[in-house]
């Protein structure tokens, strides 16, 4: 009877260890933006991206406004996550509003979540000064801002895209900061195709 209990305990420990090893290898999966659809390792890495967005929406409750936006970024070597570092530029905002990047560059982390899909997560540091006359004067952080990324095989855009859908904006500092602002935006990759590899 004692041997059965010992054997059962060893089996439980073995299952637990195997579960941990499986989880750690999944969490350690690398991510790479690749110029070609590669089943194995990425032999032609993307090193620079250019994303365009028309009519991104900033929903504040006090005033909702739209702007056009660009994100130009350098893409660093594959990683878990892969790092993109660049700058956002905003133009053509309505309601006399403006958006200006502050304390850049903006660092975003790309982590593969499935076939041709990934999450793009903002980090602390850079922010966006959002100003609308007499209504908003606030700096919003990129920290914890999450976009869904699709490569060209799944995206409706030819080269790939990332989308912010009702993402909450966190105010870093300022006055006239609306309490629950959100961001809706679709950034289309206008530089070369970027497949999501690992």
C-alpha positions in Angstrom: 0.0 0.0 0.0 2.9 2.3 0.9 4.4 1.7 -2.6 1.1 2.6 -4.3 1.0 5.9 -2.4 4.6 6.7 -3.3 4.0 5.8 -7.0 0.9 8.0 -7.1 2.8 10.9 -5.5 5.6 10.5 -8.1 3.1 10.5 -11.0 1.5 13.7 -9.7 4.9 15.4 -9.4 5.8 14.2 -12.9 2.6 15.6 -14.4 3.1 18.9 -12.6 6.7 19.2 -13.9 5.6 18.4 -17.4 2.9 21.0 -17.3 5.4 23.6 -16.1 7.8 22.8 -18.8 5.1 23.0 -21.4 4.0 26.4 -20.2 7.5 27.8 -20.0 8.3 26.7 -23.5 5.1 28.3 -24.8 5.8 31.6 -22.9 9.3 31.6 -24.3 8.3 31.4 -28.0 10.0 34.1 -30.0 8.3 36.6 -32.4 9.6 38.0 -35.6 8.2 40.2 -38.4 9.4 38.5 -41.6 9.5 39.6 -45.2 8.5 36.1 -46.4 6.0 33.6 -45.2 8.4 31.2 -43.4 7.4 27.9 -41.8 10.7 27.7 -40.0 13.0 30.4 -38.8 12.8 33.8 -40.4 15.6 34.3 -42.9 14.6 37.8 -44.1 13.6 39.9 -41.1 11.7 43.2 -41.3 13.9 45.9 -39.9 11.7 49.0 -40.5 7.9 49.5 -40.7 5.7 52.3 -41.9 2.0 52.2 -40.7 -0.7 54.7 -41.8 -4.1 55.2 -40.2 -6.9 57.5 -41.3 -9.5 58.8 -38.9 -8.3 57.3 -35.7 -11.0 58.1 -33.1 -10.4 59.4 -29.6 -13.6 58.9 -27.6 -13.6 61.1 -24.5 -17.2 61.7 -23.7 -16.4 65.5 -23.4 -15.6 65.6 -27.1 -14.9 62.9 -29.6 -12.4 63.7 -32.3 -10.5 62.1 -35.2 -7.0 62.4 -36.6 -4.8 60.8 -39.2 -1.7 59.1 -37.9 1.6 57.5 -38.9 3.8 55.1 -37.0 7.4 54.7 -38.3 9.4 52.2 -36.4 12.7 50.3 -36.3 12.2 46.6 -35.7 14.8 44.8 -33.6 15.8 41.2 -33.7 13.4 38.4 -32.9 12.5 38.1 -29.3 9.9 37.2 -26.8 8.5 39.8 -27.3 10.1 41.5 -30.3 10.7 45.3 -29.8 9.5 48.1 -32.1 10.8 51.5 -31.5 9.6 54.6 -33.4 7.4 57.6 -33.4 3.8 58.5 -34.0 2.9 61.6 -36.0 -0.7 63.0 -36.0 -2.3 65.3 -38.6 -5.7 66.6 -39.7 -7.4 66.4 -36.3 -10.9 67.8 -36.3 -12.5 70.1 -33.7 -9.2 72.1 -33.6 -7.7 69.3 -31.6 -4.0 68.3 -31.8 -2.0 65.2 -30.7 1.7 65.4 -30.2 4.1 62.7 -29.1 6.1 63.5 -26.0 9.2 61.8 -24.5 9.7 59.5 -27.5 10.6 57.2 -29.0 7.6 55.0 -28.5 8.5 51.4 -27.6 6.0 48.7 -28.4 6.3 45.0 -27.7 5.1 42.5 -30.3 4.2 38.9 -29.1 2.9 36.2 -31.4 -0.4 34.7 -30.1 -1.2 32.4 -33.0 -0.9 31.8 -36.8 -0.3 35.3 -38.3 -1.6 37.0 -35.2 0.1 38.9 -32.4 -0.5 41.5 -29.7 1.3 44.8 -29.7 1.6 46.2 -26.2 2.6 49.8 -25.2 5.2 50.4 -22.6 5.8 53.3 -20.1 7.8 56.3 -21.1 6.5 58.1 -24.1 3.1 59.7 -24.2 0.7 61.7 -26.4 -0.2 65.3 -25.5 -3.9 65.6 -26.5 -5.3 69.1 -26.7 -8.7 70.4 -27.7 -9.4 74.1 -26.9 -11.0 74.6 -23.5 -12.0 70.9 -23.3 -8.9 68.6 -23.1 -5.3 69.2 -22.2 -3.9 65.9 -21.1 -0.9 63.6 -21.7 -1.9 59.9 -22.3 0.5 57.1 -21.7 1.1 54.2 -24.2 1.5 51.8 -21.2 -0.8 48.8 -21.4 -2.4 50.0 -24.7 -2.9 46.7 -26.6 -3.5 46.3 -30.4 -4.4 43.2 -32.3 -1.9 42.5 -35.1 -2.6 40.5 -38.3 -0.1 39.5 -40.9 -0.9 39.6 -44.7 -2.4 36.1 -44.7 -5.2 37.1 -42.3 -5.4 40.9 -42.7 -7.8 42.7 -45.0 -4.8 45.0 -45.7 -2.3 43.7 -48.3 0.8 43.9 -46.1 -0.6 43.6 -42.6 -2.2 45.8 -39.9 -2.7 46.5 -36.2 -5.9 47.6 -34.6 -6.9 49.3 -31.4 -10.5 48.6 -30.6 -12.1 50.6 -27.7 -8.7 50.6 -25.9 -8.8 52.6 -22.6 -6.3 55.5 -22.5 -4.5 56.2 -19.3 -3.7 59.8 -18.4 -0.1 60.3 -17.3 -0.6 64.0 -16.2 -2.3 67.2 -17.2 -5.5 69.0 -16.5 -8.8 68.7 -18.3 -8.3 64.9 -18.6 -11.6 63.1 -19.4 -12.1 60.1 -17.0 -12.7 57.3 -19.4 -11.2 58.0 -22.9 -10.9 55.3 -25.5 -9.0 54.8 -28.7 -10.3 53.2 -31.9 -7.7 53.0 -34.7 -6.7 50.8 -37.7 -3.0 51.1 -38.8 -2.3 49.7 -42.2 1.3 48.6 -43.1 2.4 50.5 -46.2 6.0 49.3 -46.2 6.8 45.8 -47.3 4.8 42.8 -46.1 5.4 41.7 -42.6 4.5 38.1 -41.8 4.3 37.0 -38.2 6.9 34.3 -37.7 8.7 32.8 -34.8 
